[in-house]
Amino acid sequence: MTKDKGRSVETYVARAMSAFYSSHSSTRPLTTLDAFREAAKIRPEAADYWLGRVSSISKGAFNGILSEIPDKEITEPARRFANKMLEINTDRILQTVI
């Protein structure tokens, strides 16, 4: 962990970009959360479904899934990073107002 706020998992997740653009003329892709919001505008029932699915996942489930990856395939710091990223993204998507 770091005390530098610019080098935290939270900052990394907040800056993450999707592969989607808001329009043909956009030069910068949408953030992952903005991509979800845009998709939710098009298909609100699908967004509600996925919000329900995400809310049903316990944070302990992430640890369980990540622990099944063989140690030779992932380092412990990478496992912790992935777990934290999943937790943060879960919180962010569940706090999304559509």
Secondary structure by P-SEA (a helix, b strand, c coil): ccccccccaaaaaaaccccccccccccccccaaaaaaaaaaacaaaaaaaaaaaaaccaaaaaaaaaacccccccaaaaaaaaaaaaaaaaaaaaccc
